[in-house]
Amino acid sequence: MLKNGLDVEQKTVMRVAELMAAVARTAPKGCGIDNIEVRIVDGEEKDALAEEMRKIGQETDVDFFIRDGNNVDDSVVVVLFGARISPIYCPNCGYCGYEDCEENLENDGICSFNITDLGIALGSAVSIAADHRIDNRILFSAGKASLNLKYFPSDVGVAYGVALSVSAKSPYFDREN
């Protein structure tokens, strides 16, 4: 059997993306409550994501959205991580800036545990990419675009993307803007 290296690399990146989704699920969560959602996008959905990122950049005059959209074009796959915004009812917490979870809900606040859990899941996921020597970059811009495109359920209020690539030189290294 003779395998083309490029085909193997593409399949490897997808396998690493799947592993990243798994470790995000097993990452520690506040009070053991899992509010993390994961999506893996490639093909037409990845192209739409890149285009939405550039559109946001043009509409808001924020250049890094355009740069990041171009990085998504250069990526094999993007793994999206989102957090459902749902207070976990930790007694007397107040870390979100509100007195309690009811006040948070009344004011459309964001539970600090949800955001912290998302950060821990992202850290766990990119460590898998790094362990497999897959070039990767966490992109706020991809998360924002994924919410616009409704890649997540409506209760997901915060998202980030991790672009993955295998190439002679990382497309995420010499970035400007």
C-alpha positions in Angstrom: 0.0 0.0 0.0 1.2 3.5 -0.9 -0.3 6.4 0.9 0.1 10.0 -0.1 1.6 12.1 2.7 -0.8 15.0 2.2 -3.8 12.7 2.6 -2.4 11.2 5.8 -1.8 14.7 7.1 -5.3 15.8 6.5 -6.7 12.8 8.2 -4.3 13.3 11.1 -5.5 16.9 11.6 -9.1 15.7 11.7 -8.2 13.0 14.2 -6.5 15.6 16.4 -9.6 17.8 16.2 -11.7 14.9 17.4 -9.3 14.3 20.3 -9.5 18.0 21.1 -13.3 17.7 21.3 -12.9 14.7 23.7 -10.5 16.5 26.1 -12.7 19.5 26.2 -15.5 17.3 27.4 -13.3 15.7 30.1 -11.7 19.0 31.2 -12.6 20.0 34.8 -15.9 22.0 35.2 -17.1 24.1 38.1 -19.4 22.1 40.3 -19.2 19.3 37.7 -21.7 21.1 35.5 -20.9 20.8 31.8 -21.9 23.9 29.8 -19.4 23.3 26.9 -20.4 22.8 23.3 -17.9 21.7 20.6 -18.2 21.8 16.8 -15.6 20.8 14.2 -15.9 22.6 10.8 -14.2 22.0 7.5 -15.3 22.2 3.9 -18.1 24.6 3.0 -18.8 25.4 6.7 -15.2 26.4 7.2 -15.3 28.6 4.1 -18.5 30.3 5.4 -16.8 30.8 8.7 -13.8 32.5 7.1 -16.1 34.7 4.9 -18.1 35.7 8.0 -14.9 36.7 9.8 -13.8 38.9 6.9 -17.3 40.4 6.7 -17.2 41.3 10.4 -13.8 42.8 9.9 -15.0 44.9 7.0 -18.2 46.1 8.7 -16.4 47.0 12.0 -13.1 48.1 10.5 -11.3 45.6 12.8 -8.4 44.3 10.6 -7.6 41.2 12.7 -10.9 39.6 11.7 -9.9 39.8 8.1 -6.4 38.4 8.9 -7.9 35.6 11.0 -10.4 34.8 8.2 -7.5 34.4 5.8 -5.8 32.1 8.4 -8.9 30.0 8.5 -8.7 29.6 4.7 -5.1 28.3 5.3 -6.3 25.8 7.9 -7.4 22.2 7.4 -10.1 22.4 10.1 -11.4 24.7 12.8 -12.6 23.4 16.2 -15.2 25.6 17.8 -15.7 25.7 21.6 -18.7 27.5 23.1 -20.1 28.0 26.6 -23.8 27.8 27.3 -24.5 30.8 29.5 -26.2 29.3 32.5 -25.4 30.1 36.1 -24.4 27.1 38.1 -25.9 28.3 41.4 -22.8 28.3 43.5 -24.0 29.6 46.9 -22.8 33.1 47.8 -20.4 33.3 44.9 -21.0 36.8 43.5 -17.9 36.4 41.2 -19.9 37.6 38.2 -20.5 40.9 39.8 -24.1 40.3 40.9 -25.4 39.4 44.3 -26.6 36.0 43.3 -27.5 33.9 40.3 -31.1 35.2 40.1 -29.8 38.8 39.8 -27.3 37.6 37.2 -30.2 36.1 35.2 -32.3 39.2 35.5 -29.5 41.3 34.0 -28.4 38.9 31.3 -25.1 38.4 33.1 -22.5 35.8 32.3 -21.6 33.3 34.9 -17.9 33.4 35.7 -17.8 29.6 36.0 -19.0 29.3 32.4 -16.2 31.4 31.1 -13.6 29.8 33.3 -14.7 26.3 32.2 -14.4 27.4 28.6 -10.9 28.6 29.1 -9.9 25.4 30.8 -11.4 23.3 28.0 -9.6 25.5 25.4 -6.3 25.0 27.2 -6.8 21.3 27.4 -7.7 21.1 23.7 -4.7 23.1 22.4 -2.4 21.0 24.5 -3.5 18.0 22.5 -2.8 19.9 19.3 0.6 20.8 20.6 1.4 17.3 21.8 0.7 16.1 18.2 2.8 19.0 16.7 -0.2 20.4 14.8 0.0 24.1 14.2 -2.9 25.8 16.0 -4.2 29.2 17.0 -7.0 30.2 19.3 -9.2 32.8 17.5 -11.8 34.9 19.3 -12.8 36.1 15.8 -13.8 32.6 14.7 -15.9 32.2 17.8 -17.7 35.5 17.1 -18.3 34.5 13.5 -19.5 31.0 14.6 -22.2 32.6 16.8 -23.3 34.9 13.9 -23.6 31.8 11.7 -25.6 29.9 14.4 -23.2 27.0 14.5 -24.2 26.6 18.2 -27.6 26.5 20.0 -29.0 29.9 21.0 -28.0 29.5 24.7 -24.3 29.4 23.8 -23.2 33.0 24.4 -19.4 32.9 24.2 -17.3 31.0 21.7 -13.7 30.6 20.4 -12.3 28.8 17.5 -9.0 26.9 17.2 -7.6 26.7 13.7 -5.5 23.7 12.8 -2.9 23.4 10.1 -0.1 21.1 8.9 2.4 22.8 6.6 6.1 23.6 6.3 5.5 26.9 8.1 2.7 27.7 10.4 0.2 30.2 8.9 -0.3 31.6 12.4 3.3 32.5 13.1 4.2 35.8 11.2 0.8 37.5 11.6 0.4 41.2 11.2 -2.3 43.5 12.7 
